[in-house]
Amino acid sequence: SSASPKAVYLKKAKVDWKLPIGKLTIGLQGMNVFNVTEKTWGFRFLEKSPMDLHGFSSSADLGIGYSGKINQVNYSLLVTNGTGYKKSENDKYKKISTQFVYGEKKLVKQDGYNVGLVYTMESYDIANATKNKNVMGLFGGFSGNGLRVGGEFDTHTDYGTDITQQIIAVYGSYKVSEVLECLIYFDMYDPDTNTDKDGANYLIAGVNYHPSNGLIITPNVRLTNPEEGDGTTHAMVNFQFKF
């Protein structure tokens, strides 16, 4: 039998040009939609951050970006293809993405807090008309004394189908000792705010065990509870090894 086709994806292939004010980035680059909340959640080896998990945006795309900082406010503007890093451009429209963050962006590494806003807009053609898809996210987080917590409220509105998706999520962790860390993740996802009882709640609760440098062993329980129908419960063990 013939071999199945293989594909290799590049997620980042970019050039950064530092300017007197800000930085210009050209090429395949990380998006500015959930990169901060991903660092507040901090455990991608267990689960993606909420907007990534529910497909509100690709994590990387091809385009041009400009970013910088004024006082304590980090800003970022991207103009990208909109199809993500796994697909080629498929129309004439571009995706515009903006992000504003006050405070510390990487709470997984630094103590502090942040509050922020992201907004994206992308046009497309449907039924001989041009419509928009918009994403808006409000988020915040805190890290200090072994505790790290965050929360967000996100919407994805397709004006071609008049469907709005919504996420409300909270997550956090607490270092009990040098080797033990408790964690929790909870999100409420509604795929269509105009339809009743079509959403679901998703919960992860677990403990990170650090037996040695670079290794994390995480027993955890995951519960999915739809508004209608039976829920599911899974007991799992995840591992992360960095070298």
C-alpha positions as CSV (number, residue, x, y, z in Angstrom):
1,S,0.0,0.0,0.0
2,S,1.1,3.5,-0.7
3,A,2.5,5.6,2.2
4,S,0.1,8.2,3.7
5,P,1.1,11.8,3.0
6,K,3.1,13.6,5.6
7,A,3.2,17.2,6.5
8,V,5.6,19.4,8.4
9,Y,4.4,22.7,10.0
10,L,6.5,25.7,10.9
11,K,4.9,27.6,13.7
12,K,7.4,30.5,13.9
13,A,9.7,31.8,11.2
14,K,10.0,35.5,11.7
15,V,12.3,38.6,11.7
16,D,12.2,41.1,14.6
17,W,13.2,44.6,13.8
18,K,13.7,46.8,16.9
19,L,12.7,50.4,16.4
20,P,13.3,53.5,18.6
21,I,9.7,53.0,19.7
22,G,8.4,49.4,19.7
23,K,9.2,46.3,17.6
24,L,8.2,45.3,14.1
25,T,7.8,41.6,13.4
26,I,7.5,40.1,9.9
27,G,6.8,36.5,9.1
28,L,5.2,33.5,10.8
29,Q,4.7,34.6,14.4
30,G,2.7,33.9,17.5
31,M,-0.7,35.5,17.8
32,N,-1.6,38.1,20.5
33,V,-5.0,36.6,21.3
34,F,-4.3,34.2,24.2
35,N,-0.6,34.3,24.7
36,V,-0.9,36.1,28.0
37,T,-3.7,34.0,29.5
38,E,-1.7,30.9,28.4
39,K,1.1,32.1,30.7
40,T,-1.3,32.7,33.5
41,W,-2.8,29.2,33.3
42,G,0.7,27.9,32.8
43,F,0.0,24.2,32.2
44,R,-0.4,23.6,28.5
45,F,0.9,20.1,28.8
46,L,-2.3,19.4,30.7
47,E,-4.7,21.4,28.6
48,K,-4.7,24.4,26.2
49,S,-5.9,27.8,27.5
50,P,-9.6,28.5,27.0
51,M,-9.6,30.4,23.7
52,D,-7.1,27.9,22.2
53,L,-9.1,24.9,23.5
54,H,-12.4,26.2,21.9
55,G,-10.8,27.3,18.6
56,F,-11.4,31.1,18.9
57,S,-8.0,31.7,17.1
58,S,-5.0,30.0,15.8
59,S,-1.9,30.3,18.0
60,A,0.3,31.5,15.1
61,D,-0.2,33.1,11.7
62,L,1.7,34.7,8.8
63,G,1.7,38.5,8.7
64,I,3.1,41.8,10.1
65,G,3.1,42.8,13.8
66,Y,4.0,45.9,15.8
67,S,4.4,45.8,19.6
68,G,5.7,47.9,22.4
69,K,5.2,49.3,25.8
70,I,4.0,52.7,27.2
71,N,4.5,53.0,30.9
72,Q,2.9,49.7,32.3
73,V,0.7,49.1,29.2
74,N,2.0,46.5,26.6
75,Y,0.3,46.9,23.2
76,S,0.4,44.7,20.1
77,L,-1.2,45.0,16.6
78,L,-1.1,42.2,14.1
79,V,-2.3,42.0,10.5
80,T,-2.2,38.4,9.4
81,N,-3.7,36.0,6.9
82,G,-6.3,34.7,9.4
83,T,-6.0,31.0,8.4
84,G,-3.3,30.1,11.0
85,Y,0.0,28.4,10.5
86,K,-1.4,25.1,9.2
87,K,-3.3,26.5,6.2
88,S,-2.5,28.8,3.2
89,E,-4.3,32.1,2.6
90,N,-7.7,31.4,1.0
91,D,-9.2,34.8,0.4
92,K,-8.4,38.5,-0.1
93,Y,-9.2,39.5,3.5
94,K,-6.8,39.9,6.4
95,K,-7.2,39.4,10.2
96,I,-6.6,42.4,12.4
97,S,-5.7,41.6,16.1
98,T,-5.1,44.0,18.9
99,Q,-4.0,43.4,22.5
100,F,-3.5,45.7,25.5
101,V,-2.1,44.5,28.8
102,Y,-1.5,46.4,32.0
103,G,1.0,44.8,34.3
104,E,3.1,41.6,34.2
105,K,2.5,39.4,31.1
106,K,4.3,36.2,32.2
107,L,2.8,35.4,35.6
108,V,4.0,31.8,35.3
109,K,7.5,33.2,35.8
110,Q,7.1,36.5,37.6
111,D,5.0,37.7,40.6
112,G,2.6,40.5,39.9
113,Y,-0.8,41.0,38.3
114,N,-2.3,41.9,34.9
115,V,-5.5,43.0,33.3
116,G,-6.0,43.1,29.5
117,L,-8.2,43.2,26.5
118,V,-7.9,41.5,23.1
119,Y,-10.0,42.2,20.0
120,T,-9.8,40.7,16.5
121,M,-11.7,41.3,13.3
122,E,-11.7,39.3,10.1
123,S,-14.0,39.7,7.0
124,Y,-15.1,36.9,4.7
125,D,-17.6,36.5,1.9
126,I,-20.9,34.6,2.4
127,A,-24.0,34.5,0.1
128,N,-22.5,37.3,-2.1
129,A,-22.1,39.6,1.0
130,T,-19.1,40.5,3.2
131,K,-19.4,39.7,6.9
132,N,-17.1,39.8,9.9
133,K,-15.9,37.4,12.5
134,N,-14.9,39.2,15.7
135,V,-13.3,37.9,18.9
136,M,-13.2,39.9,22.2
137,G,-11.5,38.8,25.4
138,L,-11.2,40.4,28.8
139,F,-8.8,38.8,31.3
140,G,-6.9,39.3,34.5
141,G,-4.4,37.4,36.7
142,F,-2.4,37.5,39.9
143,S,0.7,35.7,41.0
144,G,2.4,35.8,44.5
145,N,3.3,33.8,47.6
146,G,3.0,30.5,45.7
147,L,-0.5,31.4,44.4
148,R,-1.3,32.0,40.8
149,V,-4.9,32.7,39.6
150,G,-6.6,34.0,36.5
151,G,-9.9,34.5,34.8
152,E,-11.3,35.5,31.5
153,F,-14.5,36.3,29.6
154,D,-14.4,35.7,25.8
155,T,-16.8,36.0,22.9
156,H,-16.5,34.9,19.3
157,T,-19.2,36.4,17.0
158,D,-19.8,35.4,13.4
159,Y,-22.1,38.1,11.8
160,G,-22.6,35.8,8.8
161,T,-24.4,33.1,10.8
162,D,-25.4,35.4,13.7
163,I,-23.8,32.9,16.1
164,T,-22.0,34.1,19.2
165,Q,-19.8,31.7,21.2
166,Q,-18.9,32.5,24.8
167,I,-16.4,31.3,27.4
168,I,-16.2,32.1,31.1
169,A,-13.1,30.6,32.7
170,V,-11.1,30.6,35.9
171,Y,-8.0,28.7,36.8
172,G,-5.3,28.7,39.4
173,S,-2.5,26.9,41.2
174,Y,-0.9,26.9,44.7
175,K,2.5,25.6,45.7
176,V,2.1,23.6,48.8
177,S,5.8,22.8,48.9
178,E,8.9,22.7,46.7
179,V,7.7,19.5,45.1
180,L,3.8,19.7,45.3
181,E,1.5,22.1,43.6
182,C,-2.3,21.9,43.5
183,L,-4.1,23.2,40.4
184,I,-7.6,23.7,39.1
185,Y,-9.2,24.7,35.8
186,F,-12.8,25.5,35.1
187,D,-14.6,26.8,32.0
188,M,-18.2,27.3,30.9
189,Y,-18.5,27.2,27.1
190,D,-21.6,28.1,25.2
191,P,-21.4,27.4,21.4
192,D,-24.4,29.6,20.7
193,T,-25.7,32.1,23.1
194,N,-29.1,32.3,21.3
195,T,-29.7,28.5,21.9
196,D,-30.7,27.2,25.3
197,K,-29.0,24.3,27.1
198,D,-26.3,23.7,24.5
199,G,-23.3,24.5,26.6
200,A,-21.0,22.5,28.8
201,N,-18.8,22.9,31.9
202,Y,-15.3,21.5,32.0
203,L,-13.3,21.0,35.2
204,I,-9.7,19.8,35.8
205,A,-8.4,19.3,39.3
206,G,-5.0,17.8,40.0
207,V,-1.6,17.9,41.7
208,N,1.8,18.6,40.1
209,Y,4.6,16.5,41.6
210,H,8.2,17.6,40.8
211,P,10.4,14.6,41.7
212,S,13.4,16.1,39.9
213,N,14.5,19.1,37.9
214,G,12.6,19.3,34.6
215,L,10.1,16.5,35.3
216,I,6.4,17.0,36.4
217,I,4.0,14.1,37.1
218,T,0.4,15.2,37.4
219,P,-2.4,12.9,38.5
220,N,-5.7,14.7,37.7
221,V,-9.4,14.3,37.3
222,R,-11.4,15.8,34.5
223,L,-15.2,16.3,34.5
224,T,-17.3,17.4,31.5
225,N,-20.9,18.3,32.4
226,P,-23.2,19.3,29.5
227,E,-26.3,21.3,30.2
228,E,-28.3,18.4,28.6
229,G,-27.2,14.8,28.6
230,D,-24.9,12.8,30.7
231,G,-21.5,14.0,31.9
232,T,-18.2,12.2,31.8
233,T,-15.4,11.7,34.4
234,H,-11.8,10.7,33.5
235,A,-8.9,10.0,35.9
236,M,-5.6,10.7,34.1
237,V,-1.9,11.1,34.7
238,N,0.1,13.6,32.6
239,F,3.8,14.1,32.4
240,Q,6.1,16.9,31.3
241,F,9.8,16.5,30.8
242,K,12.0,19.5,29.8
243,F,15.7,19.2,29.1
